[in-house]
Amino acid sequence: MLELTIRVPDRLGQQLQRYRERLPEVLDRGLRELEAESPASFEDENAIMALLTSRPAPEQVLAIRPTPELQERVSELLAQNKERSLTSAEEAELNRHLLLEHLVRLAKAHAYRQLAGHDV
């Protein structure tokens, strides 16, 4: 195990004293939350939203597929949700992915109707 020494403001040090025995958990949770907020985690979402807002042809909408990394992350979150309660950051991340999936499904249904010649 790595031993780490850090300097923190007095106020933060006092808050951390209450969690002295759980500091590794506190750091782990904080890091996961920061990683979930990082722009890299929105890369797939941003690409899909950019496509959907660019007035794509129906065929382009129907070709939307999540990257293997995104599929793996969603599967991981769903599995973790069955095993234990998700952290608030994990739950927010999962909800964001599920909302995006819902929007893509709606867009694909719209695209199918367009290709079938039905008025939309």
C-alpha positions in Angstrom: 0.0 0.0 0.0 1.3 3.5 -0.9 1.7 5.9 2.0 0.8 9.5 1.0 1.3 12.8 2.8 -0.6 15.8 1.7 -1.1 19.4 3.0 -4.6 20.7 3.2 -6.2 23.8 4.6 -7.0 23.7 8.3 -10.8 23.7 7.6 -10.5 20.7 5.3 -8.2 18.9 7.7 -10.8 19.3 10.5 -13.5 17.9 8.2 -11.3 14.9 7.3 -10.5 14.1 10.9 -14.1 12.7 11.2 -13.3 10.3 8.4 -9.8 9.4 9.4 -10.4 5.6 9.2 -12.2 5.9 5.9 -9.8 8.3 4.0 -9.1 5.8 1.2 -12.8 5.4 0.6 -13.3 9.2 0.7 -10.5 9.7 -1.9 -11.8 6.9 -4.1 -15.4 8.3 -4.1 -14.1 11.8 -4.8 -11.9 10.6 -7.7 -14.8 8.6 -9.3 -17.0 11.7 -9.1 -14.4 13.9 -10.7 -13.8 11.3 -13.4 -17.5 11.1 -14.1 -17.6 14.9 -14.6 -14.6 15.1 -16.8 -15.1 16.1 -20.5 -13.7 12.8 -21.7 -16.7 10.9 -20.1 -19.0 13.0 -22.3 -17.2 12.3 -25.6 -19.7 9.7 -26.9 -22.6 11.8 -25.7 -21.3 14.9 -27.3 -20.6 13.2 -30.6 -24.2 11.7 -30.7 -25.8 15.0 -29.8 -23.8 16.8 -32.4 -25.0 14.4 -35.0 -28.6 14.5 -33.9 -28.6 18.3 -34.0 -27.0 18.6 -37.4 -30.2 17.6 -39.2 -28.8 14.2 -40.3 -30.3 12.0 -43.0 -32.5 9.2 -41.7 -29.8 6.7 -42.7 -27.2 8.5 -40.5 -29.5 8.4 -37.5 -30.1 4.7 -38.0 -26.4 4.1 -38.2 -25.8 5.5 -34.7 -24.1 2.9 -32.5 -22.4 3.3 -29.1 -18.7 2.8 -28.9 -17.6 -0.5 -27.3 -16.2 1.6 -24.4 -19.6 3.2 -23.8 -21.4 -0.1 -24.0 -18.9 -1.6 -21.6 -19.3 1.3 -19.1 -23.1 1.1 -19.2 -23.0 -2.7 -18.7 -20.6 -2.2 -15.8 -22.9 0.4 -14.1 -25.9 -1.9 -14.6 -24.1 -4.8 -13.1 -22.9 -2.8 -10.1 -26.5 -1.5 -9.6 -27.6 -5.1 -9.2 -24.8 -5.9 -6.7 -24.9 -2.7 -4.6 -26.3 0.8 -4.4 -24.6 3.1 -6.9 -22.9 6.2 -5.6 -24.7 9.4 -6.5 -22.1 10.1 -9.3 -22.5 6.6 -10.7 -26.3 6.9 -10.6 -26.1 10.3 -12.4 -23.8 8.8 -15.0 -26.0 5.8 -15.6 -29.1 8.1 -15.9 -27.3 10.3 -18.4 -26.4 7.2 -20.5 -30.0 5.9 -20.3 -31.5 9.3 -21.3 -29.1 9.4 -24.3 -30.2 5.9 -25.3 -33.8 6.9 -25.1 -33.2 10.0 -27.2 -31.4 7.9 -29.9 -34.3 5.4 -29.9 -36.8 8.2 -30.4 -34.7 9.6 -33.2 -34.4 6.2 -34.9 -38.1 5.7 -34.7 -38.6 9.1 -36.4 -36.0 8.1 -39.1 -37.8 4.8 -39.8 -41.0 6.7 -40.3 -39.3 9.1 -42.7 -37.9 6.2 -44.7 -41.2 4.5 -44.8 -42.7 7.6 -46.4 -45.0 8.5 -43.4 -45.4 12.1 -42.6 -43.6 13.1 -39.5 
